[in-house]
């Protein structure tokens, strides 16, 4: 059965999910996370897209990417997944697949939906009991929004929705932190939507 074409987003923004094969860990050490972020920074220079939010979890990852064409999102994710799988094979002598099928994508069509996706992504470590607060998890964009710029994260683009939390930096941080700390039913909705995608 042929794969369904990816649904284009009116805003050009997509919520991306990729999992390890059979939900196996894809990041075993800090060096693995760092290498993945380095690859993302490298490919962003070659493929026209923006990355607003992300979270690298031990066995899966989430992004909010924006691109003019859905083909650019596909190209970015294909390069990332192939390059990281090659790294993994050399590092851990992997035989077989690292990724569980192709990556999944949900189109984002409104600013409110963008904000809910950002919260979903950056609350992942709390839901998984890997961190008590969003910004304490080292492989999430939450630390950039709540603590400021970090070396190695220069590739991250400021989310347009973040501006709705105020004009002054400290005001933005306070309001965005309060926003992130509120769990919402959206978490279950997104889980269900991703489970329906092939």
N, C-alpha and C positions, 0 to 999 in steps of 0.2 A: 504494500500500500504506500503510495507516494506521500511524502511529508507535506503538511499544510504550509503554505507561504506565511511568513511572519506578518502579522497585522501591523500596518504602518501607524505611527502615532501622529495626531494632528500637531502636537507640540514638538515632536521630534525627540521626546524624552521617553526612556524605557527603564522599567525595573527589571534587572537581569538577575537570574539565579543559575548557578552551576554547582553540581554536586560531585563528590567523589564516587567512583564506581562502587555499587553496593553500600554506599554511604561510608566508605572507608576514609580514614584521615588523608587529606591531601597536603596538610601542613604538619610536619612532625617536629620542626625546630624553628627557632626565631629566624634562622638564615633562609628558610623556605618562604616565610612571609615576606621578608625583605626582598628576596629575589623576585617574587611575584610583583611587588610594588615597583621594583626597578624595571621590570618588563613593561608594566602598564605605562610608566613614564616614557619609556623609549618608544613604544608604539603610538602613544598620543602625539608624538612629534611627526609621525608619518601619516596618521589617519585623522581626518578632521572630525573631532568629537570632543565633548566636554564630560568630565566626571564630577558630579556634584556630591554624591554620598557613596560610601562603600563600607563593607565590613567583611573581613576575612575570618571565617570560623574554621575550627579544625577540619571539618569534613565538607564544608560548602562555603559559598561566597555570594554576596549581594553587591550590586552596583546600581546607581542611578546614572545612566548615560544619556547624553543628548547628541544627536547628529542630524544633519539635514536629510540624509538618506538612510533608510533601514539597512541598506547594503554596507554602509560604513560601520554600523553597529556589528553586523555579522562579520565583517573583515577584522574588526578589532578583537572580537571574542575568539574568532578562529585562530588568529595569530597568538593571542595570549595562551589559549588552551594548548595549542601545538607546541609552543616554545616551552611552556612549563612542564608539559609531559616529557619532552626531550630532556630537560633538566632533571626531572624526577627519575627517569630511566638510568641516567648516569649516576645520580646521587644514591639511589636506593636499589639499583638493578631491577627495576620494574619489568615484568613480563606481562603483556596484555594491556588493558585499558586503564587509564587513570580516572577518566571522566565518565559519569553515568549519562550516556547519550549526549545529545546536543544541548546547549544552554537553553534556558527558558526565558521568555521575555513577555512583560505585560506593558502595553502602551499607557502612558500617563497623559491625560487630556486636560486637567485643570490644576491650578495652583494648590487648591485644598487637597487634591489627591496626591500631588507631589509631596506636600508636607506629611501626609499620613504615611507615605512610603518611606520618607526619610526617618520618621519615628520608628517604623517597623524595622528598618535596617539597623538603626543605631541602638535599638533596644535588644537586639538579638543576643548579645553577651549576657544581659540581665536575665532574659528568658531561659538561657542555657545554664544559668548559675556559674558563669565564668567571671563575672564582675558584679560588684555591688552598684556601680554607677556607670553610665555610658562612657564618660570620658576616661575612666580608669583602664579600659580595655585598649591595649596598645595598637591593635590592628583595625581600628574603626575611625572613620572620619569625625566621629563625635568629639574626639580630643582636639581636633583643629577648630571646630566651631565653639567649643567651650573653654579651650585653654590658649588658643592662638596658634600661629604658624609653627611648624616643626620641620626640622631638616629631614629631607627624604620624602616630604609630602608636597613639594612645590607643584606637582602635577594637578593637585586638586583645585577645581574651580568653585568659586563661591556660589552657592545655590541662590537662584533668584528669589526663592520663597523665604530665604533667611532674612532678607531685607524687611520683611513684614513685621519682624520682631523689634524694630526700632532703629534709629539712625546712629546712636552712640554705641560703641563697642560693648561697654559694660551692661547697658540696657539690653542689647541683643542677647548677650550671654545669659543674663538672668532669665529673660523670658523664654529663650530656647531651652534652657535646662529644665525649667518648670514644665514646658511642653513635652519634652522627652520623658520625663518621669511619670507622665500620666498614661497608664496602659489603656488601650482602646480595643473594642471588638474587631477593629480592622485587622488585627493580628490573625485572628481565625479566618477572616474572609480571604486574606492574601494566601494563607496556607492552602485553603480550599481551591483557590484559583490556580495556583501553581500545580497542584495535584491533578487538575483536569487537563493541563497542557501535555501534549505528547513530545 
